[in-house]
Amino acid sequence: MRKIARPYIIDIEASGFGPHSYPIEVGVVLDPGRKYCSLITPAPDWTHWDDTAEAVHRVSREVLIAHGRPPVQVALQLNELLGDRTVYSDGWVVDRPWLIQLFSRAGINQRFSISPLEMILSEPQMAIWHEVKDGVIRDLALTRHRASFDALIIQETYFRTCECALAA
């Protein structure tokens, strides 16, 4: 059987769901067993806060201030980790602007690119995606809604849908 390559997956959590939100956490899953996750300290002018988003992520602004890393540090770490690779997102339409905001705030050029996950999914994979993802969520039994966990769920769902499509 052909070996299935696992794409690098990125997920970003934010302070809210609207246009004034900003990135609060980034998670990347690379090869099996390799991942990166960091909380992001809000910049002074990043003030929008949505209590609904906090309830989903279970990360308060106080936790970000106490345990987050400055945007410049997170941007540098992402560039070092990803180089000139392409990473994929299942929420590209929001994750990409949040990455742009992070790198802009850091004053650093983003070296890697981000692409919609749909660019590498086949129609057979898309047809079974939600059912397989539900199974992955049950199997992994991850209880927190965090960026690296979400990225892991997406990557594992991609892998399993590939296996199913190849077996069909």
Buried (B, 14 or more C-beta within 10 A) or exposed (E): EEEBEBBBBBBBBBBBEEEEBBBBBBBBBBEEEEBBBBBBBBBEEBEBBBEEBBEEBEBEBEBBEEEBBBBBBBBBBBBEBBEEEEBBBBBBEBBBBBBEBBBEBBEBEBBBEBBBBEEBBEEBBEBBBEEBBEBBBEEEEBEEEBBBBBBBBBBBBBBBBBBBBEEE
